[in-house]
């Protein structure tokens, strides 16, 4: 399962599937998929405040798999995804282009372990939950490298992110490679943070990606501007935003603050730098490309042509 496939409470909140929303859109509307993850809350805020206008409709799914299937089927023209998910969809024949970087993990992805495990070398023989995704594989590989262990030295337990809490409570795992808000929930259950994405700088990116064949160019512009307006509210109207996010994510405000502390949100100017041909974003894509081919997530390497496009970013670095 994919990273960000979390919080399967969408039905209780009245969220609709991709198919259910398709009939509500007008012919000139860009349909953009999103699912619950702290880094995507700018989109939910923009939607709540009506900042997308009539050219964009946010399609709220339960997991990234909903957005991926919508893109592959042609029901969606854009989605919020991780960079490895973009490469997966491109491998399925959809020419996705990254039009904005939404967030960069800086602690929101972490290895948490049981009290008493104080060093990575003590992971030998331990049961470590890992979601089977390219990012999960990359995190685990770096952890084992630092620990000077091999994959044979630990008991790797394939668990979706939404299964980790129950596995922890039932003592079926000794640690988990996880991400917010599940990290905060595990910490509340007594887990200890042993390693996180601050030790993997400029590696884990969440992006807005658009099918480059789309005819809804104004919709893409409105989507990107809506994201930055939502981001401004999230960062500068913090008190209001935190309680809105807590309600949406169905978690406590303190957990929202903790989750936000582990994520960096690049502004428009930083986005322009990320889109440059020799940027750290391009380097991250190249590393992911190699890992995904090596570990069987891609059958062949992506040529990375037209992977990034800054034409939809607000001119002059302002919204």
Residue, then its C-alpha position, 0 to 999 in steps of 0.5 A: x500500500x502507498x504512503x499516505x493511505x491513512x485514516x479510513x474514516x472518510x465515510x463517516x465524514x460524508x466524503x464521496x468516492x471518485x465515481x460518486x463525485x464525477x457526476x457532480x462536475x461541470x464539463x469545464x471543471x478540473x477534477x483533482x484527487x486528494x486524501x487525508x494527509x497533513x501536507x494536503x490540508x491546504x487543499x481542504x482549506x482552499x476548498x472549504x473557503x471557496x478559493x478554487x472557484x468554479x474551475x476546480x473540484x476537489x475529489x476527496x478519496x480515502x487513500x492515494x489508491x483512489x487518486x491513482x485509479x482516478x488518474x489512470x482511468x481518466x476520471x481525474x486530471x490532477x492529484x496530490x501525490x508523493x513523488x514515487x506515486x507520480x512515477x508509478x502513474x507515469x509507468x501506467x501510461x499517464x503523462x503526469x507533470x509536477x506543477x507544485x511542491x506541496x511539502x517536504x518531510x522533515x521529521x513527519x516520517x519516522x522510525x518509532x520503537x518500544x521503550x528500551x530500544x535506544x540505538x539502531x543497532x538494537x534492531x537486530x532480531x526485532x519486528x519492524x512494521x514497514x508499508x510496502x512502498x518505495x518511500x518505505x523501502x528507502x527509509x528502511x534501507x537508510x535505517x539499516x545502513x546507519x545501523x550497519x545491519x542487513x534486511x536479514x537481521x530484522x523481521x520486516x512486517x508488511x503492514x499498512x499504515x492504518x494497521x500499525x496502531x492495532x499491531x502495536x497495541x497487540x504487541x505484534x511489532x517492536x517498531x514501525x516505519x511510519x508517518x504523521x499523524x500515526x507517528x504521534x499516535x504511536x508516541x502517545x502509546x509509549x513509542x520512542x522516536x529513534x530515526x526520522x526524515x530529518x536525517x534524509x533531507x530533501x528526499x520525501x516530497x508531496x506534490x501536485x501533479x497534473x495530466x499534461x494532456x489536460x485542457x483545463x489550464x485555467x483550472x490547473x492555475x486556480x488549483x495551484x493558487x488555491x493551494x498557496x492561499x490555503x497554505x497561507x491560511x495554515x501558516x498565518x491563521x494558525x489557531x483557526x487552521x489547526x482546529x479545522x485540520x483537527x476536525x478534518x483529520x479526526x485527531x487532537x489539535x496537539x497532534x496537528x501541531x506535532x504533525x505540522x512541525x515535521x513538515x516544511x511547506x515551500x513557498x512560491x519562490x522555493x517552488x520555482x527553485x525546485x522546478x529548475x533542471x538541476x534542483x534537489x527535487x530532480x535529484x530526489x526523483x533520480x534516486x527514487x527512480x533507481x530505488x523503484x527499479x531496483x526493488x521492483x516498484x517500476x519495471x523500467x526506469x522513467x526518463x523523467x522527461x517533462x516531470x516538472x513544469x513551473x508554468x502554472x506557478x503564480x508569476x512574480x512569486x506571489x498569490 
